[in-house]
């Protein structure tokens, strides 16, 4: 069992409400790991999370869970208006153009309490409360500067330091799916059926069905994921899917 130093990451997660997971290079291993983390953050801590990758997934990724959390666009100038107000008391939200002035209209339900000014929170910060970078950000080209703002955790199978990282997890030569199989439970996050399935698919592709680039910990990670799936149907589906039907061998990489 691997043991990473996760104290700094746990501190960043303590009060986090939003999270971003960036994947510079798309492959089944990295996307599977990112989606697994995203699902665990969402289900365990109710964190609003998005996974950003500049490339679009194709049919090779269709067996992964959580694809609705994946986006190929990154907005750096979002302006968010938050209300500390029960959403069930809101009838609808709309906007209008009043002579070049943009008005947002929030229509509350009859007999609903008034929305007081102190319940309105304006936020023009583009960074999430906590962000994870899976690999080298330089591959993001124009978006590589995203690491200059926010609380970033750098995760990599290559031993390199990043000055912008508030915390780093470096595990030489290990696939991302292996790293996150151990990291997710260390962060007190639940590794459920969907999260474990994503990791198991990533492990199988990255190691060509556990035949290359494996260590004892790789097999241990596979066992952890198999136990977590708790479904013979899911395990059977993963084990009987040909590697070439998931991702072409030439595109399998650690990053």
VOLUM-198120 format. One record per residue (C-alpha): x, y, z; residue in three letters; residue number from 1. Coordinates in pm, 1 decimal. Layout:
! residues N
@u->X&v->Y&w->Z&code->ala&pos->NUM .
...
END
This chain:
! residues 255
@u->0.0&v->0.0&w->0.0&code->unk&pos->1 .
@u->138.3&v->336.4&w->-101.1&code->unk&pos->2 .
@u->150.0&v->623.1&w->145.0&code->unk&pos->3 .
@u->146.2&v->979.5&w->9.7&code->unk&pos->4 .
@u->183.4&v->1296.7&w->213.3&code->unk&pos->5 .
@u->-167.3&v->1440.5&w->182.7&code->unk&pos->6 .
@u->-185.2&v->1680.8&w->478.5&code->unk&pos->7 .
@u->-159.5&v->1992.3&w->259.8&code->unk&pos->8 .
@u->-426.6&v->1863.3&w->20.0&code->unk&pos->9 .
@u->-661.1&v->1782.7&w->308.6&code->unk&pos->10 .
@u->-618.9&v->2137.7&w->437.7&code->unk&pos->11 .
@u->-709.1&v->2278.9&w->96.4&code->unk&pos->12 .
@u->-1017.4&v->2055.9&w->85.7&code->unk&pos->13 .
@u->-1142.4&v->2154.0&w->430.5&code->unk&pos->14 .
@u->-1367.6&v->2442.0&w->322.1&code->unk&pos->15 .
@u->-1366.7&v->2384.9&w->-53.9&code->unk&pos->16 .
@u->-1699.1&v->2426.4&w->-235.0&code->unk&pos->17 .
@u->-1563.8&v->2419.9&w->-591.3&code->unk&pos->18 .
@u->-1292.6&v->2216.3&w->-761.3&code->unk&pos->19 .
@u->-1127.5&v->2204.6&w->-1102.9&code->unk&pos->20 .
@u->-933.8&v->1907.7&w->-1239.2&code->unk&pos->21 .
@u->-717.2&v->1988.4&w->-1541.0&code->unk&pos->22 .
@u->-591.0&v->1717.2&w->-1778.0&code->unk&pos->23 .
@u->-340.6&v->1856.5&w->-2032.8&code->unk&pos->24 .
@u->-317.8&v->1537.7&w->-2241.3&code->unk&pos->25 .
@u->-623.4&v->1319.5&w->-2300.5&code->unk&pos->26 .
@u->-591.7&v->944.9&w->-2265.8&code->unk&pos->27 .
@u->-802.2&v->683.3&w->-2089.8&code->unk&pos->28 .
@u->-563.8&v->664.0&w->-1793.8&code->unk&pos->29 .
@u->-559.6&v->1038.1&w->-1716.0&code->unk&pos->30 .
@u->-927.3&v->1102.2&w->-1793.4&code->unk&pos->31 .
@u->-1036.0&v->794.4&w->-1597.5&code->unk&pos->32 .
@u->-836.0&v->912.1&w->-1296.2&code->unk&pos->33 .
@u->-968.2&v->1268.5&w->-1324.8&code->unk&pos->34 .
@u->-1331.1&v->1158.0&w->-1350.8&code->unk&pos->35 .
@u->-1285.7&v->919.3&w->-1059.2&code->unk&pos->36 .
@u->-1155.7&v->1203.4&w->-842.1&code->unk&pos->37 .
@u->-1434.5&v->1432.5&w->-962.9&code->unk&pos->38 .
@u->-1705.9&v->1180.0&w->-876.3&code->unk&pos->39 .
@u->-1551.2&v->1117.8&w->-534.9&code->unk&pos->40 .
@u->-1532.1&v->1490.3&w->-454.5&code->unk&pos->41 .
@u->-1890.1&v->1541.8&w->-565.3&code->unk&pos->42 .
@u->-2037.0&v->1245.8&w->-378.9&code->unk&pos->43 .
@u->-1823.1&v->1256.8&w->-63.0&code->unk&pos->44 .
@u->-1803.4&v->1631.8&w->-2.0&code->unk&pos->45 .
@u->-2076.5&v->1776.8&w->-225.7&code->unk&pos->46 .
@u->-1813.9&v->1984.2&w->-408.5&code->unk&pos->47 .
@u->-1908.0&v->2145.0&w->-739.9&code->unk&pos->48 .
@u->-1640.6&v->2004.3&w->-970.1&code->unk&pos->49 .
@u->-1544.4&v->2022.9&w->-1336.1&code->unk&pos->50 .
@u->-1283.0&v->1833.5&w->-1536.2&code->unk&pos->51 .
@u->-1110.6&v->2038.2&w->-1805.8&code->unk&pos->52 .
@u->-928.3&v->1886.0&w->-2102.9&code->unk&pos->53 .
@u->-874.3&v->2076.3&w->-2431.7&code->unk&pos->54 .
@u->-938.2&v->1764.6&w->-2638.9&code->unk&pos->55 .
@u->-1282.4&v->1613.8&w->-2690.7&code->unk&pos->56 .
@u->-1343.0&v->1247.9&w->-2598.1&code->unk&pos->57 .
@u->-1460.4&v->1004.6&w->-2863.2&code->unk&pos->58 .
@u->-1638.3&v->670.3&w->-2844.9&code->unk&pos->59 .
@u->-1328.7&v->513.0&w->-2687.9&code->unk&pos->60 .
@u->-1419.3&v->688.5&w->-2362.9&code->unk&pos->61 .
@u->-1787.9&v->597.4&w->-2356.9&code->unk&pos->62 .
@u->-1753.0&v->335.7&w->-2081.3&code->unk&pos->63 .
@u->-1622.5&v->592.1&w->-1832.3&code->unk&pos->64 .
@u->-1861.4&v->732.8&w->-1571.5&code->unk&pos->65 .
@u->-1890.7&v->1106.2&w->-1504.5&code->unk&pos->66 .
@u->-1840.7&v->1227.8&w->-1861.6&code->unk&pos->67 .
@u->-2100.5&v->1499.7&w->-1795.1&code->unk&pos->68 .
@u->-1839.4&v->1663.6&w->-1569.3&code->unk&pos->69 .
@u->-1591.2&v->1691.3&w->-1858.0&code->unk&pos->70 .
@u->-1551.6&v->2014.5&w->-2056.3&code->unk&pos->71 .
@u->-1311.3&v->2124.2&w->-2329.8&code->unk&pos->72 .
@u->-1347.0&v->2496.1&w->-2254.0&code->unk&pos->73 .
@u->-1198.4&v->2700.7&w->-1972.0&code->unk&pos->74 .
@u->-1353.5&v->3034.8&w->-1884.1&code->unk&pos->75 .
@u->-1119.6&v->3280.2&w->-1712.4&code->unk&pos->76 .
@u->-1363.2&v->3568.4&w->-1667.7&code->unk&pos->77 .
@u->-1670.0&v->3413.6&w->-1509.7&code->unk&pos->78 .
@u->-1877.5&v->3642.6&w->-1290.1&code->unk&pos->79 .
@u->-2092.1&v->3456.4&w->-1040.9&code->unk&pos->80 .
@u->-2388.1&v->3595.4&w->-846.3&code->unk&pos->81 .
@u->-2473.1&v->3371.1&w->-551.7&code->unk&pos->82 .
@u->-2778.6&v->3394.3&w->-328.6&code->unk&pos->83 .
@u->-2795.2&v->3267.2&w->26.3&code->unk&pos->84 .
@u->-3160.3&v->3194.5&w->-35.3&code->unk&pos->85 .
@u->-3365.7&v->2872.1&w->-64.7&code->unk&pos->86 .
@u->-3376.7&v->2770.0&w->-430.8&code->unk&pos->87 .
@u->-3721.3&v->2616.6&w->-386.7&code->unk&pos->88 .
@u->-3856.1&v->2967.4&w->-320.2&code->unk&pos->89 .
@u->-3739.6&v->3089.4&w->-665.4&code->unk&pos->90 .
@u->-3992.8&v->3066.7&w->-947.1&code->unk&pos->91 .
@u->-3761.8&v->3167.1&w->-1234.3&code->unk&pos->92 .
@u->-3450.4&v->3368.3&w->-1323.0&code->unk&pos->93 .
@u->-3422.0&v->3587.8&w->-1631.5&code->unk&pos->94 .
@u->-3249.1&v->3901.4&w->-1759.3&code->unk&pos->95 .
@u->-3317.8&v->4205.1&w->-1974.8&code->unk&pos->96 .
@u->-3129.3&v->4485.6&w->-2146.4&code->unk&pos->97 .
@u->-3230.3&v->4822.9&w->-2004.6&code->unk&pos->98 .
@u->-3067.1&v->5074.9&w->-2240.4&code->unk&pos->99 .
@u->-2736.9&v->4892.3&w->-2236.8&code->unk&pos->100 .
@u->-2764.1&v->4808.3&w->-1867.7&code->unk&pos->101 .
@u->-2794.4&v->4436.9&w->-1796.1&code->unk&pos->102 .
@u->-3057.6&v->4351.2&w->-1536.0&code->unk&pos->103 .
@u->-3097.6&v->4010.7&w->-1374.7&code->unk&pos->104 .
@u->-3447.9&v->3936.5&w->-1251.9&code->unk&pos->105 .
@u->-3515.1&v->3676.1&w->-985.6&code->unk&pos->106 .
@u->-3885.2&v->3606.3&w->-949.1&code->unk&pos->107 .
@u->-3972.1&v->3452.8&w->-614.5&code->unk&pos->108 .
@u->-4279.9&v->3247.2&w->-544.0&code->unk&pos->109 .
@u->-4590.1&v->3403.2&w->-386.0&code->unk&pos->110 .
@u->-4551.0&v->3453.5&w->-8.9&code->unk&pos->111 .
@u->-4177.0&v->3379.5&w->-33.2&code->unk&pos->112 .
@u->-3952.7&v->3593.5&w->191.9&code->unk&pos->113 .
@u->-3785.6&v->3898.5&w->40.9&code->unk&pos->114 .
@u->-3429.4&v->3859.5&w->-87.7&code->unk&pos->115 .
@u->-3228.4&v->4094.8&w->132.4&code->unk&pos->116 .
@u->-2912.1&v->4264.7&w->7.0&code->unk&pos->117 .
@u->-2696.3&v->4082.0&w->260.4&code->unk&pos->118 .
@u->-2798.9&v->3751.8&w->98.0&code->unk&pos->119 .
@u->-2634.9&v->3846.6&w->-233.7&code->unk&pos->120 .
@u->-2272.5&v->3745.0&w->-296.6&code->unk&pos->121 .
@u->-2083.1&v->3876.7&w->-599.9&code->unk&pos->122 .
@u->-1779.1&v->3682.2&w->-713.1&code->unk&pos->123 .
@u->-1556.5&v->3754.7&w->-1012.1&code->unk&pos->124 .
@u->-1289.9&v->3505.0&w->-916.1&code->unk&pos->125 .
@u->-1225.0&v->3256.1&w->-1193.9&code->unk&pos->126 .
@u->-1029.8&v->3004.2&w->-988.1&code->unk&pos->127 .
@u->-1185.2&v->2716.2&w->-797.7&code->unk&pos->128 .
@u->-1129.1&v->2666.5&w->-425.3&code->unk&pos->129 .
@u->-897.9&v->2376.7&w->-506.4&code->unk&pos->130 .
@u->-755.9&v->2264.1&w->-842.1&code->unk&pos->131 .
@u->-566.8&v->1955.4&w->-956.1&code->unk&pos->132 .
@u->-325.1&v->1942.0&w->-1250.0&code->unk&pos->133 .
@u->-266.3&v->1591.3&w->-1386.5&code->unk&pos->134 .
@u->59.4&v->1631.1&w->-1576.5&code->unk&pos->135 .
@u->255.8&v->1916.7&w->-1728.5&code->unk&pos->136 .
@u->50.4&v->2232.8&w->-1776.2&code->unk&pos->137 .
@u->265.0&v->2348.6&w->-2071.5&code->unk&pos->138 .
@u->58.2&v->2122.0&w->-2297.5&code->unk&pos->139 .
@u->-240.3&v->2348.4&w->-2231.0&code->unk&pos->140 .
@u->-78.6&v->2619.6&w->-2446.6&code->unk&pos->141 .
@u->-288.0&v->2938.4&w->-2408.2&code->unk&pos->142 .
@u->-451.6&v->2804.3&w->-2092.9&code->unk&pos->143 .
@u->-125.9&v->2706.9&w->-1921.7&code->unk&pos->144 .
@u->-138.9&v->3031.3&w->-1723.3&code->unk&pos->145 .
@u->-436.7&v->2902.0&w->-1524.2&code->unk&pos->146 .
@u->-190.8&v->2770.6&w->-1264.1&code->unk&pos->147 .
@u->-89.6&v->3126.5&w->-1171.9&code->unk&pos->148 .
@u->-410.9&v->3173.1&w->-977.5&code->unk&pos->149 .
@u->-570.8&v->2956.7&w->-713.7&code->unk&pos->150 .
@u->-474.7&v->2662.4&w->-494.6&code->unk&pos->151 .
@u->-320.8&v->2396.8&w->-718.0&code->unk&pos->152 .
@u->-225.2&v->2037.3&w->-648.4&code->unk&pos->153 .
@u->24.2&v->1891.3&w->-897.0&code->unk&pos->154 .
@u->4.3&v->1516.5&w->-965.5&code->unk&pos->155 .
@u->261.8&v->1354.1&w->-1192.6&code->unk&pos->156 .
@u->441.9&v->1026.3&w->-1270.7&code->unk&pos->157 .
@u->749.5&v->1234.4&w->-1358.2&code->unk&pos->158 .
@u->975.7&v->1371.8&w->-1085.6&code->unk&pos->159 .
@u->954.2&v->1745.6&w->-1145.5&code->unk&pos->160 .
@u->874.8&v->2036.6&w->-913.8&code->unk&pos->161 .
@u->630.0&v->2317.1&w->-986.4&code->unk&pos->162 .
@u->665.9&v->2650.0&w->-806.9&code->unk&pos->163 .
@u->293.4&v->2722.7&w->-841.5&code->unk&pos->164 .
@u->184.8&v->2402.7&w->-664.5&code->unk&pos->165 .
@u->59.6&v->2431.4&w->-305.8&code->unk&pos->166 .
@u->95.2&v->2051.7&w->-284.7&code->unk&pos->167 .
@u->242.1&v->1780.3&w->-507.1&code->unk&pos->168 .
@u->202.0&v->1406.7&w->-546.9&code->unk&pos->169 .
@u->490.1&v->1257.9&w->-747.2&code->unk&pos->170 .
@u->495.5&v->883.6&w->-809.5&code->unk&pos->171 .
@u->760.2&v->792.8&w->-1066.1&code->unk&pos->172 .
@u->635.5&v->583.6&w->-1356.9&code->unk&pos->173 .
@u->299.7&v->499.3&w->-1198.2&code->unk&pos->174 .
@u->-13.4&v->547.7&w->-1412.1&code->unk&pos->175 .
@u->-251.1&v->819.4&w->-1292.9&code->unk&pos->176 .
@u->-515.1&v->554.3&w->-1231.0&code->unk&pos->177 .
@u->-279.5&v->375.5&w->-991.7&code->unk&pos->178 .
@u->-190.6&v->697.0&w->-810.2&code->unk&pos->179 .
@u->-553.0&v->795.6&w->-757.9&code->unk&pos->180 .
@u->-659.6&v->448.0&w->-644.9&code->unk&pos->181 .
@u->-448.4&v->507.5&w->-334.5&code->unk&pos->182 .
@u->-482.6&v->887.4&w->-315.0&code->unk&pos->183 .
@u->-863.1&v->909.4&w->-310.6&code->unk&pos->184 .
@u->-911.9&v->705.3&w->10.5&code->unk&pos->185 .
@u->-618.9&v->890.0&w->174.1&code->unk&pos->186 .
@u->-815.9&v->1212.7&w->122.8&code->unk&pos->187 .
@u->-1109.9&v->1057.3&w->311.0&code->unk&pos->188 .
@u->-1308.4&v->1034.2&w->-11.6&code->unk&pos->189 .
@u->-1526.7&v->738.5&w->-101.2&code->unk&pos->190 .
@u->-1411.8&v->507.0&w->-378.2&code->unk&pos->191 .
@u->-1750.8&v->383.2&w->-495.5&code->unk&pos->192 .
@u->-1853.9&v->164.5&w->-788.1&code->unk&pos->193 .
@u->-1836.7&v->436.3&w->-1054.2&code->unk&pos->194 .
@u->-1507.9&v->584.9&w->-932.8&code->unk&pos->195 .
@u->-1345.3&v->243.1&w->-904.5&code->unk&pos->196 .
@u->-1470.4&v->139.7&w->-1249.2&code->unk&pos->197 .
@u->-1308.2&v->446.1&w->-1408.4&code->unk&pos->198 .
@u->-979.3&v->370.1&w->-1235.8&code->unk&pos->199 .
@u->-990.3&v->3.1&w->-1330.7&code->unk&pos->200 .
@u->-1046.6&v->89.8&w->-1697.3&code->unk&pos->201 .
@u->-756.6&v->335.7&w->-1681.0&code->unk&pos->202 .
@u->-530.4&v->79.1&w->-1516.3&code->unk&pos->203 .
@u->-611.7&v->-185.3&w->-1773.5&code->unk&pos->204 .
@u->-542.1&v->46.5&w->-2067.4&code->unk&pos->205 .
@u->-224.7&v->199.3&w->-1919.3&code->unk&pos->206 .
@u->-74.2&v->-142.9&w->-1846.5&code->unk&pos->207 .
@u->-217.6&v->-330.1&w->-2147.3&code->unk&pos->208 .
@u->-416.5&v->-561.6&w->-1921.1&code->unk&pos->209 .
@u->-148.6&v->-562.6&w->-1648.5&code->unk&pos->210 .
@u->121.5&v->-692.9&w->-1882.9&code->unk&pos->211 .
@u->358.9&v->-391.7&w->-1906.3&code->unk&pos->212 .
@u->481.2&v->-115.7&w->-1674.1&code->unk&pos->213 .
@u->349.6&v->-293.9&w->-1366.0&code->unk&pos->214 .
@u->467.6&v->-319.4&w->-1006.9&code->unk&pos->215 .
@u->326.9&v->-501.6&w->-705.3&code->unk&pos->216 .
@u->136.8&v->-183.6&w->-621.8&code->unk&pos->217 .
@u->-22.1&v->-183.4&w->-968.2&code->unk&pos->218 .
@u->-178.5&v->-523.0&w->-901.3&code->unk&pos->219 .
@u->-276.5&v->-407.2&w->-554.3&code->unk&pos->220 .
@u->-450.8&v->-105.5&w->-707.2&code->unk&pos->221 .
@u->-636.6&v->-335.8&w->-944.0&code->unk&pos->222 .
@u->-752.4&v->-548.8&w->-651.6&code->unk&pos->223 .
@u->-870.6&v->-241.2&w->-460.7&code->unk&pos->224 .
@u->-1075.9&v->-126.8&w->-759.0&code->unk&pos->225 .
@u->-1220.7&v->-473.9&w->-821.9&code->unk&pos->226 .
@u->-1339.8&v->-497.1&w->-462.2&code->unk&pos->227 .
@u->-1487.6&v->-145.7&w->-477.1&code->unk&pos->228 .
@u->-1694.6&v->-213.2&w->-788.5&code->unk&pos->229 .
@u->-1901.5&v->-469.7&w->-595.8&code->unk&pos->230 .
@u->-2063.6&v->-579.1&w->-919.3&code->unk&pos->231 .
@u->-1981.6&v->-887.1&w->-1123.8&code->unk&pos->232 .
@u->-2158.9&v->-730.4&w->-1421.7&code->unk&pos->233 .
@u->-1932.7&v->-422.9&w->-1420.8&code->unk&pos->234 .
@u->-1616.6&v->-627.0&w->-1364.8&code->unk&pos->235 .
@u->-1709.5&v->-865.6&w->-1645.6&code->unk&pos->236 .
@u->-1776.8&v->-576.1&w->-1882.5&code->unk&pos->237 .
@u->-1437.4&v->-420.9&w->-1806.6&code->unk&pos->238 .
@u->-1242.9&v->-745.8&w->-1837.6&code->unk&pos->239 .
@u->-1400.0&v->-852.7&w->-2166.5&code->unk&pos->240 .
@u->-1358.0&v->-523.6&w->-2351.5&code->unk&pos->241 .
@u->-1061.9&v->-548.7&w->-2594.1&code->unk&pos->242 .
@u->-789.6&v->-291.8&w->-2534.0&code->unk&pos->243 .
@u->-804.3&v->-180.2&w->-2896.8&code->unk&pos->244 .
@u->-1174.8&v->-103.6&w->-2850.8&code->unk&pos->245 .
@u->-1098.3&v->132.0&w->-2563.3&code->unk&pos->246 .
@u->-787.7&v->313.6&w->-2677.9&code->unk&pos->247 .
@u->-536.7&v->252.5&w->-2954.7&code->unk&pos->248 .
@u->-203.2&v->127.2&w->-2811.4&code->unk&pos->249 .
@u->-15.1&v->410.6&w->-2981.4&code->unk&pos->250 .
@u->-207.8&v->666.1&w->-2776.0&code->unk&pos->251 .
@u->-158.3&v->497.7&w->-2438.3&code->unk&pos->252 .
@u->69.3&v->710.2&w->-2224.6&code->unk&pos->253 .
@u->118.9&v->811.6&w->-1863.2&code->unk&pos->254 .
@u->40.2&v->1175.4&w->-1932.2&code->unk&pos->255 .
END
